[in-house]
Amino acid sequence: MVQDRTVRALLLRENDGKIVPSIEIFHESLLPEGEVTVKILYSTLNYKDGMILKGYGNLVRSYPHVPGIDFAGIVEESSSALYKPGESVILTGWRVGEWLWGGYATKARVRAEWLVTMPAGLDARRAMSLGTAGLTAMLAVMAMEAHGLSPEAGEVLVTGAAGGVGSIAVAILASLGYRVVASTGRPSAYNYLHTLGATRTISRSVLFDKKSHSLQSEKWAGAVDNVGGETLAVIATQMRYGAAIAACGNTGGNAVPLSVLPFLLRGVKLLGIASALSPIIRRKTAWERIVQLLSSETLDTIARVEPLSHLPELADVILQGKIQGRTVIDVNT
């Protein structure tokens, strides 16, 4: 059987300072260097992907460019002893889709050490229901556990809870037995968040009952913050003594007007979660735990599947904060 050497991809080109996307077909020899060629089955849409698709943030080094920071598929060719043809694999991060061509294509070529073997019980579509968002959420929970968080400690807050990282964080924490308070600016998502296991839901405006950055009454035993900006500053003043905040996102802005008082008087810990360059051993642990904690039904509740051709429009939607849960991209349609 003759192997198909062509690649179908969403390619970004720069034209007079404007980023123009189009679906193109080219020979696989144009793929970047790497030990492993993967036949991609599914990718996914993250906030960072939305930025790249719109040309924001100077995240791409050169054009033309294939975006997509995540993908899952089957090894087609490998010169590495780590992987053999036919094995199912996952890639998230490592600047793939930013500095290097990524997963919005039917094939990718990458370094072997960037891949993770597909955990038993997971398939490519459901792996991309998780993707970077799932890995980030699991790393956030693991980081808070390492700093003493336990289900008996009290309520755990998740901000930006209706988004990708937030949805998965709610589901993971609920599966572990935590009382999860899901904060969102979308009342229409309340039922969805309760389905994922949230004990209660609150409007994000409730967090801002007091505008002061001085210490407020202690509320949260832990927090997964996907918003940053003013939200992060406020919830820091509401943390219990010794509690930790896992900072995972900045949809509310990069500037955080923090007071040092929560850190000096309550020993609050601010934990930065950076999944893109997380060590491979920690990634493998996180993926194995996710599979143990989240059912296929939960993953199917969180995600919907869209074709590759819908990505340009979806970029606007995710940047506007209007996507609920996760969007899986079928690169072959």
Beta strands, then each sheet from edge to edge (+ up, - down):
strand 1: 6-15
strand 2: 18-27
strand 3: 36-45
strand 4: 70-78
strand 5: 88-92
strand 6: 107-110
strand 7: 116-117
strand 8: 156-158
strand 9: 180-184
strand 10: 200-203
strand 11: 220-225
strand 12: 239-247
strand 13: 269-272
strand 14: 303-307
strand 15: 326-330
sheet 1: 1+ 2-
sheet 2: 6+ 3- 4+ 5- 7+
sheet 3: 6+ 3- 15+ 14+
sheet 4: 10+ 9+ 8+ 11+ 12+ 13+
end
